[in-house]
Amino acid sequence: MKQELLARFPWPWLPALALLIFFSFFMGLLIRLSLKSQQSPLTLAERLPFDEGEKI
């Protein structure tokens, strides 16, 4: 039954496109998180709970 459904599937390239989008999203996320230039906003956000009354 599954084989019959897949045989009639009109877009055989669609699963490959979904895999490419999935892979590129997570690779982009890993690259963005590993960049040193992105560390300053993250460290600022980490200190927010401890800076209760102080203005930056």
Gaussian input, Z-matrix of N, CA and C with variables (Angstrom, degrees):
# hf/3-21g

backbone

0 1
 N
 C     1     B1
 C     2     B2     1     A1
 N     3     B3     2     A2     1     D1
 C     4     B4     3     A3     2     D2
 C     5     B5     4     A4     3     D3
 N     6     B6     5     A5     4     D4
 C     7     B7     6     A6     5     D5
 C     8     B8     7     A7     6     D6
 N     9     B9     8     A8     7     D7
 C    10    B10     9     A9     8     D8
 C    11    B11    10    A10     9     D9
 N    12    B12    11    A11    10    D10
 C    13    B13    12    A12    11    D11
 C    14    B14    13    A13    12    D12
 N    15    B15    14    A14    13    D13
 C    16    B16    15    A15    14    D14
 C    17    B17    16    A16    15    D15
 N    18    B18    17    A17    16    D16
 C    19    B19    18    A18    17    D17
 C    20    B20    19    A19    18    D18
 N    21    B21    20    A20    19    D19
 C    22    B22    21    A21    20    D20
 C    23    B23    22    A22    21    D21
 N    24    B24    23    A23    22    D22
 C    25    B25    24    A24    23    D23
 C    26    B26    25    A25    24    D24
 N    27    B27    26    A26    25    D25
 C    28    B28    27    A27    26    D26
 C    29    B29    28    A28    27    D27
 N    30    B30    29    A29    28    D28
 C    31    B31    30    A30    29    D29
 C    32    B32    31    A31    30    D30
 N    33    B33    32    A32    31    D31
 C    34    B34    33    A33    32    D32
 C    35    B35    34    A34    33    D33
 N    36    B36    35    A35    34    D34
 C    37    B37    36    A36    35    D35
 C    38    B38    37    A37    36    D36
 N    39    B39    38    A38    37    D37
 C    40    B40    39    A39    38    D38
 C    41    B41    40    A40    39    D39
 N    42    B42    41    A41    40    D40
 C    43    B43    42    A42    41    D41
 C    44    B44    43    A43    42    D42
 N    45    B45    44    A44    43    D43
 C    46    B46    45    A45    44    D44
 C    47    B47    46    A46    45    D45
 N    48    B48    47    A47    46    D46
 C    49    B49    48    A48    47    D47
 C    50    B50    49    A49    48    D48
 N    51    B51    50    A50    49    D49
 C    52    B52    51    A51    50    D50
 C    53    B53    52    A52    51    D51
 N    54    B54    53    A53    52    D52
 C    55    B55    54    A54    53    D53
 C    56    B56    55    A55    54    D54
 N    57    B57    56    A56    55    D55
 C    58    B58    57    A57    56    D56
 C    59    B59    58    A58    57    D57
 N    60    B60    59    A59    58    D58
 C    61    B61    60    A60    59    D59
 C    62    B62    61    A61    60    D60
 N    63    B63    62    A62    61    D61
 C    64    B64    63    A63    62    D62
 C    65    B65    64    A64    63    D63
 N    66    B66    65    A65    64    D64
 C    67    B67    66    A66    65    D65
 C    68    B68    67    A67    66    D66
 N    69    B69    68    A68    67    D67
 C    70    B70    69    A69    68    D68
 C    71    B71    70    A70    69    D69
 N    72    B72    71    A71    70    D70
 C    73    B73    72    A72    71    D71
 C    74    B74    73    A73    72    D72
 N    75    B75    74    A74    73    D73
 C    76    B76    75    A75    74    D74
 C    77    B77    76    A76    75    D75
 N    78    B78    77    A77    76    D76
 C    79    B79    78    A78    77    D77
 C    80    B80    79    A79    78    D78
 N    81    B81    80    A80    79    D79
 C    82    B82    81    A81    80    D80
 C    83    B83    82    A82    81    D81
 N    84    B84    83    A83    82    D82
 C    85    B85    84    A84    83    D83
 C    86    B86    85    A85    84    D84
 N    87    B87    86    A86    85    D85
 C    88    B88    87    A87    86    D86
 C    89    B89    88    A88    87    D87
 N    90    B90    89    A89    88    D88
 C    91    B91    90    A90    89    D89
 C    92    B92    91    A91    90    D90
 N    93    B93    92    A92    91    D91
 C    94    B94    93    A93    92    D92
 C    95    B95    94    A94    93    D93
 N    96    B96    95    A95    94    D94
 C    97    B97    96    A96    95    D95
 C    98    B98    97    A97    96    D96
 N    99    B99    98    A98    97    D97
 C   100   B100    99    A99    98    D98
 C   101   B101   100   A100    99    D99
 N   102   B102   101   A101   100   D100
 C   103   B103   102   A102   101   D101
 C   104   B104   103   A103   102   D102
 N   105   B105   104   A104   103   D103
 C   106   B106   105   A105   104   D104
 C   107   B107   106   A106   105   D105
 N   108   B108   107   A107   106   D106
 C   109   B109   108   A108   107   D107
 C   110   B110   109   A109   108   D108
 N   111   B111   110   A110   109   D109
 C   112   B112   111   A111   110   D110
 C   113   B113   112   A112   111   D111
 N   114   B114   113   A113   112   D112
 C   115   B115   114   A114   113   D113
 C   116   B116   115   A115   114   D114
 N   117   B117   116   A116   115   D115
 C   118   B118   117   A117   116   D116
 C   119   B119   118   A118   117   D117
 N   120   B120   119   A119   118   D118
 C   121   B121   120   A120   119   D119
 C   122   B122   121   A121   120   D120
 N   123   B123   122   A122   121   D121
 C   124   B124   123   A123   122   D122
 C   125   B125   124   A124   123   D123
 N   126   B126   125   A125   124   D124
 C   127   B127   126   A126   125   D125
 C   128   B128   127   A127   126   D126
 N   129   B129   128   A128   127   D127
 C   130   B130   129   A129   128   D128
 C   131   B131   130   A130   129   D129
 N   132   B132   131   A131   130   D130
 C   133   B133   132   A132   131   D131
 C   134   B134   133   A133   132   D132
 N   135   B135   134   A134   133   D133
 C   136   B136   135   A135   134   D134
 C   137   B137   136   A136   135   D135
 N   138   B138   137   A137   136   D136
 C   139   B139   138   A138   137   D137
 C   140   B140   139   A139   138   D138
 N   141   B141   140   A140   139   D139
 C   142   B142   141   A141   140   D140
 C   143   B143   142   A142   141   D141
 N   144   B144   143   A143   142   D142
 C   145   B145   144   A144   143   D143
 C   146   B146   145   A145   144   D144
 N   147   B147   146   A146   145   D145
 C   148   B148   147   A147   146   D146
 C   149   B149   148   A148   147   D147
 N   150   B150   149   A149   148   D148
 C   151   B151   150   A150   149   D149
 C   152   B152   151   A151   150   D150
 N   153   B153   152   A152   151   D151
 C   154   B154   153   A153   152   D152
 C   155   B155   154   A154   153   D153
 N   156   B156   155   A155   154   D154
 C   157   B157   156   A156   155   D155
 C   158   B158   157   A157   156   D156
 N   159   B159   158   A158   157   D157
 C   160   B160   159   A159   158   D158
 C   161   B161   160   A160   159   D159
 N   162   B162   161   A161   160   D160
 C   163   B163   162   A162   161   D161
 C   164   B164   163   A163   162   D162
 N   165   B165   164   A164   163   D163
 C   166   B166   165   A165   164   D164
 C   167   B167   166   A166   165   D165

   B1=1.4323
   B2=1.5332
   B3=1.3005
   B4=1.4603
   B5=1.5221
   B6=1.2997
   B7=1.4606
   B8=1.5327
   B9=1.3099
   B10=1.4604
   B11=1.5307
   B12=1.3150
   B13=1.4580
   B14=1.5267
   B15=1.3145
   B16=1.4631
   B17=1.5262
   B18=1.3010
   B19=1.4583
   B20=1.5275
   B21=1.3249
   B22=1.4631
   B23=1.5213
   B24=1.3097
   B25=1.4615
   B26=1.5244
   B27=1.3525
   B28=1.4699
   B29=1.5314
   B30=1.3216
   B31=1.4670
   B32=1.5305
   B33=1.3247
   B34=1.4684
   B35=1.5335
   B36=1.3238
   B37=1.4598
   B38=1.5256
   B39=1.3166
   B40=1.4602
   B41=1.5369
   B42=1.3254
   B43=1.4659
   B44=1.5357
   B45=1.3222
   B46=1.4665
   B47=1.5238
   B48=1.3075
   B49=1.4608
   B50=1.5292
   B51=1.3167
   B52=1.4640
   B53=1.5269
   B54=1.3121
   B55=1.4602
   B56=1.5254
   B57=1.3102
   B58=1.4573
   B59=1.5354
   B60=1.3106
   B61=1.4655
   B62=1.5268
   B63=1.3106
   B64=1.4626
   B65=1.5254
   B66=1.3134
   B67=1.4653
   B68=1.5253
   B69=1.3297
   B70=1.4651
   B71=1.5271
   B72=1.3171
   B73=1.4598
   B74=1.5223
   B75=1.3183
   B76=1.4542
   B77=1.5235
   B78=1.3112
   B79=1.4682
   B80=1.5311
   B81=1.3308
   B82=1.4575
   B83=1.5149
   B84=1.3203
   B85=1.4520
   B86=1.5204
   B87=1.3152
   B88=1.4633
   B89=1.5186
   B90=1.3128
   B91=1.4683
   B92=1.5220
   B93=1.3216
   B94=1.4686
   B95=1.5254
   B96=1.3200
   B97=1.4585
   B98=1.5223
   B99=1.3146
   B100=1.4563
   B101=1.5244
   B102=1.3270
   B103=1.4608
   B104=1.5285
   B105=1.3100
   B106=1.4535
   B107=1.5261
   B108=1.3256
   B109=1.4578
   B110=1.5268
   B111=1.2984
   B112=1.4578
   B113=1.5191
   B114=1.3302
   B115=1.4511
   B116=1.5258
   B117=1.3326
   B118=1.4548
   B119=1.5356
   B120=1.3359
   B121=1.4770
   B122=1.5258
   B123=1.3159
   B124=1.4597
   B125=1.5188
   B126=1.3217
   B127=1.4614
   B128=1.5170
   B129=1.3384
   B130=1.4615
   B131=1.5309
   B132=1.3208
   B133=1.4647
   B134=1.5224
   B135=1.3350
   B136=1.4652
   B137=1.5226
   B138=1.3247
   B139=1.4634
   B140=1.5168
   B141=1.3228
   B142=1.4567
   B143=1.5360
   B144=1.3124
   B145=1.4643
   B146=1.5258
   B147=1.3302
   B148=1.4617
   B149=1.5226
   B150=1.3243
   B151=1.4583
   B152=1.5256
   B153=1.3009
   B154=1.4652
   B155=1.5264
   B156=1.3036
   B157=1.4467
   B158=1.5199
   B159=1.3092
   B160=1.4535
   B161=1.5293
   B162=1.3281
   B163=1.4567
   B164=1.5177
   B165=1.3101
   B166=1.4750
   B167=1.4986
   A1=111.10
   A2=115.87
   A3=119.82
   A4=110.63
   A5=116.03
   A6=121.00
   A7=111.27
   A8=116.93
   A9=120.69
   A10=111.26
   A11=115.97
   A12=120.41
   A13=110.75
   A14=117.17
   A15=120.51
   A16=111.99
   A17=117.40
   A18=120.42
   A19=111.31
   A20=117.55
   A21=121.61
   A22=113.39
   A23=117.61
   A24=121.43
   A25=109.23
   A26=118.69
   A27=120.54
   A28=114.75
   A29=118.99
   A30=120.79
   A31=110.11
   A32=118.42
   A33=119.56
   A34=113.16
   A35=118.22
   A36=121.40
   A37=112.57
   A38=118.61
   A39=121.95
   A40=113.45
   A41=121.68
   A42=120.15
   A43=112.76
   A44=116.84
   A45=119.38
   A46=110.70
   A47=117.62
   A48=121.51
   A49=110.68
   A50=117.17
   A51=120.77
   A52=110.85
   A53=117.11
   A54=120.71
   A55=111.10
   A56=117.66
   A57=121.97
   A58=110.91
   A59=117.57
   A60=120.82
   A61=110.64
   A62=117.25
   A63=122.20
   A64=110.80
   A65=117.40
   A66=122.20
   A67=111.06
   A68=117.39
   A69=120.11
   A70=111.35
   A71=118.84
   A72=121.31
   A73=110.63
   A74=117.88
   A75=120.14
   A76=112.62
   A77=118.24
   A78=119.35
   A79=109.96
   A80=117.21
   A81=120.46
   A82=111.86
   A83=116.67
   A84=120.91
   A85=111.12
   A86=117.52
   A87=120.54
   A88=112.04
   A89=117.41
   A90=120.80
   A91=110.12
   A92=116.78
   A93=120.01
   A94=110.94
   A95=117.32
   A96=120.16
   A97=112.65
   A98=117.06
   A99=119.14
   A100=113.26
   A101=117.78
   A102=120.06
   A103=110.39
   A104=116.06
   A105=120.46
   A106=111.34
   A107=118.73
   A108=121.01
   A109=111.81
   A110=118.35
   A111=122.00
   A112=112.25
   A113=118.11
   A114=120.00
   A115=112.95
   A116=119.55
   A117=120.02
   A118=113.20
   A119=121.14
   A120=117.96
   A121=112.27
   A122=116.90
   A123=119.02
   A124=111.38
   A125=118.13
   A126=119.61
   A127=110.76
   A128=117.33
   A129=120.40
   A130=110.25
   A131=117.61
   A132=121.49
   A133=111.67
   A134=117.47
   A135=120.36
   A136=111.21
   A137=116.79
   A138=120.37
   A139=113.36
   A140=120.31
   A141=122.44
   A142=114.27
   A143=121.02
   A144=118.94
   A145=113.50
   A146=118.07
   A147=121.03
   A148=112.53
   A149=118.70
   A150=123.34
   A151=110.09
   A152=118.03
   A153=121.64
   A154=113.31
   A155=118.35
   A156=119.14
   A157=113.83
   A158=117.88
   A159=121.37
   A160=110.44
   A161=115.13
   A162=120.63
   A163=108.09
   A164=116.01
   A165=120.48
   A166=109.27
   D1=-45.06
   D2=178.63
   D3=-64.77
   D4=-37.19
   D5=-179.80
   D6=-66.62
   D7=-37.17
   D8=177.21
   D9=-66.73
   D10=-40.84
   D11=178.57
   D12=-64.32
   D13=-43.67
   D14=179.51
   D15=-68.37
   D16=-29.36
   D17=178.35
   D18=-68.85
   D19=-29.04
   D20=179.37
   D21=-94.03
   D22=2.19
   D23=-178.47
   D24=-66.00
   D25=121.75
   D26=-170.96
   D27=-77.82
   D28=-16.64
   D29=-177.13
   D30=-123.71
   D31=86.92
   D32=-178.08
   D33=-70.85
   D34=-16.83
   D35=-179.93
   D36=-85.13
   D37=-9.43
   D38=-175.61
   D39=-64.98
   D40=-43.22
   D41=176.70
   D42=-63.10
   D43=-35.55
   D44=177.33
   D45=-66.73
   D46=-38.69
   D47=177.41
   D48=-65.19
   D49=-41.27
   D50=178.44
   D51=-63.27
   D52=-40.93
   D53=177.70
   D54=-65.29
   D55=-39.79
   D56=178.38
   D57=-64.65
   D58=-43.07
   D59=177.59
   D60=-64.23
   D61=-43.89
   D62=178.84
   D63=-60.49
   D64=-47.62
   D65=-178.81
   D66=-65.19
   D67=-44.42
   D68=-177.96
   D69=-68.00
   D70=-35.13
   D71=177.56
   D72=-62.24
   D73=-48.83
   D74=-177.30
   D75=-73.25
   D76=-31.33
   D77=174.28
   D78=-67.40
   D79=-41.31
   D80=176.61
   D81=-63.04
   D82=-39.00
   D83=177.94
   D84=-64.43
   D85=-43.52
   D86=178.21
   D87=-64.93
   D88=-39.80
   D89=178.71
   D90=-65.95
   D91=-43.41
   D92=-178.65
   D93=-63.69
   D94=-40.14
   D95=-179.02
   D96=-73.18
   D97=-25.50
   D98=-177.37
   D99=-87.04
   D100=-11.28
   D101=179.56
   D102=-69.69
   D103=138.46
   D104=179.81
   D105=-72.33
   D106=-28.32
   D107=-178.81
   D108=-67.61
   D109=-20.77
   D110=-179.57
   D111=-88.01
   D112=-0.62
   D113=-175.98
   D114=-75.62
   D115=-30.59
   D116=-176.09
   D117=-64.27
   D118=-44.75
   D119=176.69
   D120=-65.18
   D121=-32.29
   D122=179.46
   D123=-69.87
   D124=-40.73
   D125=179.42
   D126=-69.38
   D127=-33.95
   D128=175.68
   D129=-63.50
   D130=-42.92
   D131=179.16
   D132=-67.48
   D133=-30.91
   D134=179.06
   D135=-68.23
   D136=-32.77
   D137=-176.70
   D138=-85.99
   D139=-8.48
   D140=-176.62
   D141=-56.74
   D142=-43.56
   D143=179.79
   D144=-64.46
   D145=-24.12
   D146=-177.42
   D147=-92.22
   D148=-13.67
   D149=-179.91
   D150=-95.93
   D151=54.55
   D152=-169.16
   D153=-56.05
   D154=-54.95
   D155=-175.61
   D156=-109.04
   D157=-1.74
   D158=-175.47
   D159=-85.70
   D160=141.48
   D161=174.82
   D162=-98.93
   D163=140.33
   D164=-179.25
   D165=-92.64

